Amino acid sequence: MSKSEISFLTGLIILLLLAIFLPAIAQNQNYHNFIDQRTFFGIKNASNTLSNLAFIIVGLWGLINFYKNKYIKISNSFSVLLTFFFISIIFTGIGSAYYHLSPNDFTLLFDRLALTLVFTFVLAMVANIRISERSGFHTVAELIILAPLTVLIWNYNGNLTPYAVLQFGGIILIVLTLLLTKARKKSPCFASLIVLYGAAKLVEFYDEKIHILSQNLISGHTLKHLIAVLAIIIFVSPLKVR
């Protein structure tokens, strides 16, 4: 194994140890109390629910473009990861819409399970394109089980720590990998994905304030969905065939 492969694997192991040994975090039940609870045409929490259609659309759009050969083929393994990334985005839209129809811990389970797949394939793409194809394969092999397991652990015993470590520790690992490895001429825009993901989390935090400032036009959480979709579009845009 190369030094970069060992370093990335070490980072994954550190995340695993942190997930196991950090103190437990409980789910704040106020998380489910989104400010915009309006019903449109019989759809509860319509803005937050319907905005997830954007994830489904962009996921399908990505798959269609992929199968029409409109993306640069970096490698066969990367193409497989990109395909599953788009599929995980579709699942995220479905899972999040299901959650927002009736926000509670049980429905949130499906939202987070889909998100763990997105984290898995983004981390695998970083490893594949910045380190080696073998590293990308090992990342998928490990996280395709461990990532969803973080949500199942939370559902079983209420400990949110493993999921939080996967989400925020994974972002740190991506940033370090981007800083310490050389970029290819053609690759997804990982930097924009990180920045816009941070922006999405920020507007989510100010859910109520944004709703008030916008004269009840849009809430912070709905805006979070739209920013996340924009992040996906920009993320894959460098791969489009010109």
N, C-alpha and C positions, 0 to 999 in steps of 0.2 A: 504494500500500500504506500502511496505517496504521502508526503508530509501534509498536504492540503486535505487528503482524504481522512487521514488520522485526526486532523484538527476538527474537521466537520463532524466526524463520528464522536469525538470527545465532547463537542458541543451538545449533541443529541443525548449523550449519556448524562451530562451535567443537568440538562432539562429533566431527564427522568428522575435523577436523584432529588432535585428540587421539588418535583411533583410529589415525591414520596415523603420527604422529610420536612417540608415547610409546614407551618401551622395551618390548620383547617380554616377555610373561609366559608361562611354560610351565605346562601342566596338571600339578598335583601328583597323582601316581598313588595316593597314599594316600587321595585323595578317594573312591575306589571301595570302600574297606574299611569298610563300615558295620557297626556293632556287632551289629545284629539280623539274623542270617542264618538264622533258623529256617525250616524247611520245613513247610507245612501242606497236607495233601491233595495232595501232589506239586508244590505251587507253591513255587518257590525264593524266598527272601527275602520271605516271604509278607506280613509287616506293611507293609513299604515298597511292595511291589507292589500289594497289594489296597487299600491306603488311597487309591490313585489312582482307584479307582472313584468316590470322592466328587467328583472333578473332572468326571468324565463325567456323573454324576447332576446336579450343579448346572448344568453347561452345557446339558444337555437340558431341565432344569427352566426355565432362563432362556429358551430358545428357545420352549418350549411357552407360557410366560406371555406372551412377546412376541407370538406369533401369535394368542393369545386376547385381545389388546389390554389386557393387565393392566399395561402400563407407560405412563407419561405420554409423549405424543409431543411432544418438544421441537422437533424439526425432522425433515424427511425424511432429511437427510444424517446426523444423529445416530442415527436409527433404524437406518440401514444399518451404521454403525460398531458399534452395540450388538449387532446380529445377528452380525457377524463376530467380535466380542469373545467371545460365547458359543461360537461354533464353535471359536475358538482355544483356549478352555478345554477343550473336549472333546478336541481334538488333544493338548493338554498332558497330560491324563490317560492317553491312549493311549501317547504317546511316553515318558512317565515310567514307566509300567508295563512297557513293553518294555525300558527301560533297567535297571530294578531286577531283572528276571528274570535278567539276566546283566550286572552292572555293568562296563563297560569303555569306552574312548574311542569305539569305533564305535557302541555303542548309545546312549551319551550324546549323540551327534550328533542323534538324532531327538528326544530330550527337549529339547535347547536350540533346535532349529529351531522347535518348537512354541512355546516360551517367547518367542522373538523376535516371533512374531505377536501374542502377548499384549501385549508392550511396545509394539509398533507401534500397536495399536488403543487402548490406554490413552493414549498420547501424542497420538494423533489426536483422541480424545474431549476431552482437556484443551484442545487447540488449538481445536476446534470450538466448545466451549461457553464458553470463557473469552476467546477472541480473535475468531474469525470462522469461518464455514463454509468459506470459501476457504482459510484457514490449516489447517483440519483436512484438507481434500482434499489440499493440497500435502504435508502430513506423511505421509499414507498413500502418496501417489505416490512419495515419496522412500524411506521406510523399508520398504515392502513388498519392495523389492529389497535395500537396504543392510543391513537388520537380519538377514535370513537369511544374507547374505554374510559377516557377522562370524563366524558359526559355520563356514561353509564354509572361510574363511581359516584358522581354527584347525585344522580337519580336514586342510587341505592342508599347512600349514607349522608347526603346533604353537603358533602365536602366539595367546594367549588375550586379548591386550590389547583388540582391537576389541570383542569380546563384553562384556568387563568395562566398557568405556566406555559401551556401549549401556545396560547394566543400571544401573550406579551413576550415570553421568552423566545418563542419562534421568530417574532419580529426582530428581536435583538440579534439572534443568530443570522438572520438574513442580512441585516445591516453590516455586521462584522464580516460576513462572507463577501459582500459587495465591496467593502473597503480594502480587504486584504487579498483579493484575487483580481486578475486581469479580465477586463470586459472584452467580449467578442464584438465585432462590428455589427452583427445582427443578433439581437436578443430582445426579449420582452423588456419593457420599461419598469424594472423592479423598483427604482427610486420613486417614480410617480405613484406606484401602488402603495408604497409605505406612507408617503406624504398624504395622499388622499384618504387612506385608511385612518390616519391620525385625525384628519379633518372631520371624517365621518363620526368618529368616536366623540370628538369635541362638540359637534352640533347635537349629538344624541344626549350629551350631558345637559345641554341648555334647551331641552325639549320644550318646556313651558315658556321660557323667555322668548324663544324664536316664534312661537305661536302667537304670543301677545304682540311682539314687534311687527309681525307680518299682518296684523289685523285679522287674525284667525285664518289666514289664507293657507299657511303650511306650518307644520310643527317641526321641531328639531329632529324627531325620529323619522318622519317621512323624508325630510331632507337628507338624513343619513343614508337611507336607501338609495336615493338618487345620486348622491356623491359616490357611493360604493359602485354603482353601475357605471358611472363616468370613469372611475378608477380602472375598471375592467376593460373598458373600451380603449383607454389610453395605454394600458398595460400591453395589450396585444397589437396595437397599431404599428409598431416597428416591424412586425412580422409580415405585414401585408405586402403582397407582390406589387411593385410599383409599375 
